[in-house]
Amino acid sequence: MKRHFTRDIIITGIAMLVMTSCSVSRKYESQNTAVKGLYRDIDETDTSNIASLHWKEIFTDTLLQQLITTGIQQNLDLQAAYSRIRQAEATYDQSSMQFIPSLGVNPTATYAGSSDPQALGKIVTPALYQTMLTSSWEADIWGKLRSAKRASLANMLQAGANARAVQTSLVAGIAASYYTLLALDQQLIITQESVKNWQTTVDIMKELKTANTVTGAAVVQSEASKYAVSVTIPDLKRSIRETENQLNLLLGNVPGPVKRATLDSQHPITLLQTGVPAQLLANRPDVQAAEYNLRYYFELTNVARSYFYPSLTLSASAGYGGLSSFWGAGSWLSNLTAGLTQPIFSQGLNKARLRAAREQQQQAALNFKNTVLTAGEDVSNAMYSYQMAGQKAADRNLQLENLRKSVEYTQELVRYGFANYTEVLTAQQNLLVARLNKVNDHQQQLLAIVSLYRALGGGWR
């Protein structure tokens, strides 16, 4: 009767604890990224989004596609990120094991000694032996174990989001380095052509000097201008080699040449769609990682809150034991206990633990908000950079057309003595600068697409 009464008290106590446990562990609610005006001067109603496109649809150059494929396969940072995913998966599996009762084997033997000196050196047989199986299980009344498991899950998901963020950055980095390399190639070609054109000018000035149309100052000044252009060629070649080496590092390769196309063969897509800000959570990995980080600390706050409440542990043991020899007669032994532990002298520690957990959760919430705002800035800047590069294209072409005419006209005027030689040198210098700026405009458009694609979360699919 007494045993049944004790059992009923335990069951009733457990039921009451379970009923009140709902107020201890709180449910996480997904964050909202739909910040009004997050994209500056961009229509936020169209849900079409280039981030949903595979990177091969954005970067159509087959040589660039080969480089990106190699980078995804070999990049060391991405491999390390995958390793961190596997590590987080192991931690999650470990947290799942806490729900399973522990099981151990505890064999013991007590030997009987002898006070007879003549018994020394003889084999002493055990007087008492036991072989017990022990098991212990903590009832997850307050959701501490469940919250810890959810925290491990959030940590694992965050590792996956971080890996996707690494791939997004990798794809963008390879594309940006590739386009930079093409721009440097084009600038080198233009500069080498300009050196030849300057040499033609030098030859013209020498002829005009012979005809007494210009002085010797025109000859030496034109030669100085030629060398001023020629001296930039080694720097361009150095930049090309450094960019090749940088690109190989992203690919996980040793330094070396990179097979590539030309800048003129790159045709940027014209329809750039940003979608709505709410899609950032589904597309942009660093925003996902920031929310998983918030979710992780939210669950740790639940864990910290559960320490204020008693824990219930069930322990059981069973085995076989007896006297005399191990092979002699014995009996089965068993025991079942339930313990309810209420924290008394650790309230200060529990309060400090909860305060720390809440502050970590608050920091994670601020980090999430900052990540979303940064994403909005990235999208806004990339889109505006693309638009401004496009607006410059028409004016740049008109500028080049007029500068070419200016060089031709001034050369003719100098031949007939109607213009100063400095006008020719100035016109040629302006033409060179405009041609190099046109390369920069094209590069700016391409890099803006890369930045926008990355800012919206494209590249990991």
Protein Blocks (a to p, Z undefined) as FASTA:
>chain_A
ZZmmmmmmmmmmmmmmmmmmmmmpccdddddfbdghkaghiafkbfbdfklpcfklmmmc
fklmmmmmmmmmmomklmmmmmmmmmmmmmmmmmmmmmpccddddddddddddfbfklgo
iacddfbdcddddddddddfkommmmmmmmmmmmmmmmmmmmmmmmmmmmmmmmmmmmmm
mmmmmmmmmmmmmmmmmmmmmmmmmmmmmnomacfklmmmmmmmmmmmmmmmmmmmmmmm
mmmmmmmmmnopacdddddddfklpccdfbdcebjfklmmmmmmmlmmmmmmmmmmmmmm
mmmmmmmpccdddddddddddehjfklccdddddddddddddfklmmmmmmmmmmmmmmm
mmmmmmmmmmmmmmmmmmmmmmmmmmmmmmmmmmmmmmmmmmmmmmmmmmmmmmnopacf
klmmmmmmmmmmmmmmmmmmmmmmmmmmmmmmmmnopajZZ
